[in-house]
Amino acid sequence: MLISKLSIMKKFFTYIIISGGLILGTACEKMLETDLQGADLTEEEALQSKQDVLDLLQSCYDVTANVYNGRVQYLNELLSDNLADPTINEDLSEVYNHNTLFFNGTIGGIYQDPYITVFRANRVLEVIEDFDFSATEKEEIAAQAYFLRALSHWELLKLFCQPYGYTADNSHDGLIYKTSTEESIVARESVASNYANIIADFETALPNLAQSSDYYASQDAANAYLAKIYFQQGDYAKAVQHADAVINTGRYSLGNSIDRFELDTVNVSEAIFTTTSNSTLRDFRSTGFTDNYRSDLDGADPLFKANKDFYDIYAADTADRRIKNFFEVIGEDADAVVLVKKFNQEFFDVPVLHLTDLKLLRAEALALSGGDLSIAIQDINDVRLRAYGSNANDLAAGASVSEVRNAARYERRIEMFGEGDRIQQLKRRGAIGGEAIEIRNNPWDCNGMIIQFPISEQTAAFDLNPTGGC
């Protein structure tokens, strides 16, 4: 694969930092404060001082906010059984129909952003020794670069490659894990290698990060990512271990509101790692959600609507506040469409990692690993208490392993609707659990369940994904 510097840095090294767009409440805050910038600079001009290196690091968060603005989430969601067909958008209908082509411009645009972050994070790691940062500063800067490199590869791996467990030894094609800014034409690495590198980067970052932060890399965020990664691998004991490392700090709580997509997630007590919008500068980092789901404007006909089959699973439970607050049915019978109200705001911060996810992950992982079911049951009941406003729907204290597992999965699907989670859970259950999973009549492991790379990635060494869909 040739990830060309032409799109990231050739003659000009361009990055945009929005002052105040990221607010860090940790020891690294002062290190990452920057002025408003947007000039085109050669690299020699751009990286002349310690502050320039910090500006470059902060620009990685700027791009990461673009990745998580709803676009990477909706590509995942379209592969799943949560949404209706967005028929008026050909690019996205390809994803929904499990048959993406290599000339899909929407996918190409989404594909490049994580690699911009990877490139910049690698550049930070390459130049950090050239500046007189203290040893502690170097450790924290490097830790954030490793963290950002890992999450960027992780999001691409889930979309463009078959899941962990697709082959017995995970030797099937993964990504090229970029650890330098040098251009190279090499073959794709295995998924096993990709997972090992992602885990290694998060583990390397972990000890040198701040314990917590709203908008920046932290130990809590790294542990949350590791919990999710081990969960996808089917290493449920390690998933529990890393989920515990976050949940048991007591820093996060579910609160009373079922809406975690708020204008300012500093006030969302369950948010672990968030990208943020800036209303003063009209810098909105939630447009992938709001532009495609929002249903509360006059004459709104949003591109994304919920799949009616999904809605019907939950609709009969009228005591569940999520039904009323997240969805609205328009029309009747065959003409009925299900609008999504979950993202009905002009803009909001995007909680990438949150306590709801970790509690339901831990509950299912405990059930699948022979762990303490009392903890799992409490995690599920915590989520249900918020959804129903009472304990009337609690899972019984003596619930069986299968009841706990199924309850965790049931709650996860509605809680994380629109957040790009469902397809990865189905793939895990097929690849690791051996379930005969079908997604809208297509098997979980068919070729169309992964997205095609842009044609520009094809080289003599880099093979694209199989064509033809499912």
N, C-alpha and C positions, 0 to 999 in steps of 0.2 A: 504494500500500500504506500502511496505517496501522499503524505499530508503536507501539501505545499506551503512553504512559507509565504507564497505570494498572497494568500488570503489572510495571513496573520501578521507577518513581518517580512517585507522584502526591502525596498528602499526606505519605506516609512514605517515607523513603529507607532501605531495609533492606539490610544486608549482613553476612555472617558471616565472620569471619576466625578460622581455627584456628591458634593460635600453635604453631609447630613443625611445622605441616602442610606447610610449604614451607621448604626449607633451601637458602639461596643461598650459593654459594662464590665470590662475585665481589665487586667493589667496591660493588655495590648492596646487599649483605647488610644492613648497618646501616640503610640508608635504608628498607628494607621490613620491618624487625622490628616486630611489633605485639603488643599484648596481646589476650587472648581478648575478643571482642566479639560482640554479637548483639542489640543494642537497636534499637527502631524510632525513628528520628530524622527530623525534618524536614531538608531539605537545608541550610538555614541553620545548624542545630545540628550537622549531620554534618561540614560542611566549614568549620571555623573555624580550622584550623591546618595547618601543613605535614604533620604526622603524619596528619591526617585525609585529606589527599590521597594520602599513601602507603598508608593503609589501603584507600582506594578502589581504588587500583591493584592492591594485593595481592588484593583481592576478585575482580578479573578472573581471576587464576590459580585461585582457588577455583572459580569457575564453569567455567573451561576444563577443570579436572579432572573436573567432571561431564559435560562434552561428550565427553571422551575415556575415560570409564569403561567403554567397551564398547558403548555405545548407538549412537553414530554409526558405529562400526565394523560392528556387526551389521546395521544398515540397508543399508549397502553390500554386506555379505556375502550378505544375503538376495536381493538383486537378481541375484547372480552364479550360477554353477553349482557352488559349493563346498558348499552345505548342502542337507540334506533339508528337506522341507516341515514347518514347525512347525504341524501341523494343529490343535492344541488352542488356539492363540492366533489369533483372527480378525484382529486388527490386523496381526500380523506375517505371517499367511498372505496378506493383501492385497499386501504388499510382495513376498513370494516369488512370487505369481501374477502379478506385473506389472500390477496393477490397483488402485492405492490410491485411496481416497475422501477427500473433504475433511472428513469427520467422524471421521477416525481419531485417537483420543485419544493413542495412543502417539507417533505422528508429531508431533502438536501439542506434546507435552511436550518432545520432542527439539528441535524447531524453535526454541523460544523461547530456549533457553539461550545459543546463540551470539550472539543479538541482545542479551541482557542484558550480555554481555561487551562488545559493540560500543558499547552505550549508555554503559557506565561508562568505557570507554577514551576515548570522545568527550568525556565530561564532564571527565575528567582534562586533556585537551588544551585544553578551554575555560577552565579555571580556573587553570591552572598559572602564568600570568603574575600572578595576584592574590596570590601568596605569594613570600616572599623566599628562594627557592631560589637557589643559585649557578648560574652559567651552565652549568657542567658537569652539575650535578644536573638542571637543566631538560632538557638534551639527552638524558640517559639516561632520565629519566622519560617524556619524549615518545617516545623510541625504543621503549620497551617498550609504550606505548599503541598506536603504529602497528603494531608486530609483532602484538599481540593482536587488533587490528581486522582485520588482513589474514588471519590464520589462521582467524578466525571466519567471515568471508565465504567463504573458500576451501572450508571444509567444507560450508557450505550450498550453494554453487554446484555442487559435484560431485553432490549428491544431488537437487537440485530443478530443475536445468537441463540441457538437452542439452549434450554436450561441445563443446569447442573443435574446429572443423572440421565440425560438423554442417551449417552453411551455409558457402558459399565465403568470405563476408566476415565471418562470425561475428556477423551482425546479429540472430540469433535471440534470443528473450527470455532474459535473465539475471535477476539480483536487482536490488533497489534498493541501491546502495552507500551506506550511511549514514555521513556524515561530520560530523554534528552531532546534538544531542539534541532539536532542534526537531521537532515533529510536522508531517508534511506528507502530502498525498495526491498521489502522482505515479505515473507509469507505470514499469514495469520497464525497466531499462537493458539494453543489449545485452550478450551474453557477451564480445564484444570489449572493451567498456568496463570490464566487471568485471575481466577479466584485467589490463588496463592499470592499474587502480586497486590491485589486490592487489599486483602487481609493484612499483608505485610506493611503496606503504606499506612493503613489505619493504626496498626499496632505500633509502628515507629512514631507516629504522630502523638499517640495517646498521652504518654507521660509528660510531654512538654507543652501541652495545651492548658489553658485556664480550665477550671472545673466546669464552669457553665458560662453561657453567653446567649443573649437573645438572637443575635444576627451573625455571629462569627463562629468559627470552629472552636470546639470545646471538648473536654473529656466526655461529657455527657452525650454530645452529638456523635462522637466517634464510637462510643459504646453502643449507642442506639443503632448506628449503621451496622456495626459488627453483629448485633443481635439479629438484624434483618438478613444479613448475609448468611450467617450460620443457619438461620431458619430455612432459607431457600436451599441450602445444602442438605437439609435433613439432619443436621447435627444439633438436635434439640436441646441437649444438655448444655452446650456452649451458648446456644441462643438464650436460654434461661439465665445463664451466668451473666451475660452482658446486659440483658434486660434488667436483672436485679441490680446491677451496678448503677443504673439510672433511677429506677423506681424507688429503690430503698434509700436514696439520698433524702427523700422527703421534700425536694425542691419543687416538685410538680404535683398538681392536683387537677381533677377533672372539672371542678367547679359545677355550677348549676346550668350554665348555658350549653345547649347542644350545638351552637354555632361557634366554631373555632376560626372561621374566616372573617376576621374583624379588621377594622381600619388600623388598629394598632395592637399587635399581638403581645406587647409588653403587658397588656391587661388580660391576656389569655393564659391562664395559669398552667395549662398543660403543654404549651409550646416549648419545644426543646431546641429546635433550630429552624429559623425563619428567614425568608427573604422579605424585604420591606419596600413599600412604596413611599413616595414623598409628595404629599398633596401640595405643598407650597411651590415646588418646581414642576408640578404636573407630571411627575416621573412615576408612572403607574406600572408596577411589576406583577400585575394580575390579569393582563389583557387576554391571555390565552383562555382564561376562565370566563371573564366578563363579556368578551366579544362573541363568545360562542354559546354560552348557556343562558345569559341573562334574559329573563322572561317578564320583567315587571314594567317595561317601558310601553308606551302606547303603540299598538300595532306590532308588537314584538313577535317575530317568528324565528326563534333561535335555531341555529344550525344543529345543536345537540339537544336531543330529547331522550328521556329515559325509555328503555325497552319496556313495553307493556307487560311482557312475561315476568320481568324482574319486579315491576311494581306490584303485580298481582300476588306475589309471594308474601308481601308485607301488608297489603292494603286492608285486609280484613281486621287487623289489629288496631282498632281506632283509638286505643289508649296510648299508642306509641306516638309521642310528640314529633318524632322524626318524619312520619308520614305527612302530617299537615304542614310542617315547616320546610321540608325539603322538596315536596312535589305538589303538582296541581294537574288534575285531569281535565282536559278540554274535549268536548264532543262525547259521543256515545258509541258503544259497540265497535264496529269495524273502523269507524271514523275517529275513535278516541286517540288522543295523543297525550303523553305525560310530560308536562313542562317541569323543568328543574328550577327550584327556587333557592337552592343551597348557595348559589353564587350571585344573588341579586343585590349587588352593590356597585357603585361606580368604580371602586377600587378597594383593595384590601391587602394586608400582609398575607403571605402564603406560609402556613405552618408545614414545613417539609417533614419534620419529625415531631411527633407528639405522643402524649401519654396514652391516649386511647389505643393507638397502634400497638404500643409496647405491652399494655395490659392484655389485649386480646391475643397478641403473639405469645406472651408468656403463658396464658391459660391453655392455649392449644399445645404449645411445646411441652408443658408439664403433663398434659394428658397423653401425649405421644411418646414420652420418655419415661413413664412410670414415676413421675414426680408427685409432689404434694398436691393432691386434688383440692384440699381446702383453700390453698392460695389461689388456685385456678378459679374455683367457684366464686371466691370473693372478688377477683378481678372482673369476672363477667357480671356479677351483681352490682359492682360499682358503676359499670357502664349502663346497666339496665335502670338503676336508680335515677340516673340523670335523664334517661330517655322517657321514663314513665312518671317520674316525680314521686314515686312511692316504692315500697318493697313488695308490692303485690305480685310482681312478676319474677321474683327471685328464683334462681335455680336452687333446687333443694340441696341441703347440706350433704345428703347421701347420694348425690348424682353419680352415675357411673362414668367410666372413662369415655364411652361413646357419647353419652349425653353432654359431657363437658366439651368434648371436641366439636360436636355439632353445634352447640350453643355458641362457642367462640366463633365458628365460621359464619353462623347466621348473623351475629352482631357485627362482625367485621365487614360483611358485604354492604350493609346499609350505612354503617358509620363512615366507611371510606369510599362511598360512592363518589365517582368523579375524580378521585385522587390517584388513579392509575394503579391500584393495588390488585384488583380482582384477577386479572389475567395471570399475574405471577403466582398467585395462590393456586389457581387451577393447574398451571404447569408443574408446580411443585408436587401437587397431589398425584399428577400423572407420572412424573419422572421419578419421584422418591417414594410415593405411596403405592404406586402400581395400580392406581384406579383407572378405569376405562373412561377417561374424561373426554367429553365432546363439547365443543363450544359452537353453538348454532350449527349443529350437524357436522362439524369438522373436527377430526381428532386433534388433541392437544399438541401432537408432535408432527403435524403435517408441515410441509414447506412454507405454506402461507402464514403460519403462526409467528414467523419472524419477519422483520421488515428488510427489504432489499437495500443494499448499499447504493449510494449515488454512483453512476457510471464512472465518474472521475477517479474513483478509488481503485478501479481495476488496473492491474499491472501484470507483467509476466509472472510475478510471484504471488500476487494477491488475487484470490478467487472470490468472486461475488457469491452471494447465496443462490441456491437453486431457484430457477424460475418456474412459472406455471401455477403457483399458488397451491391451494388445497384441492 
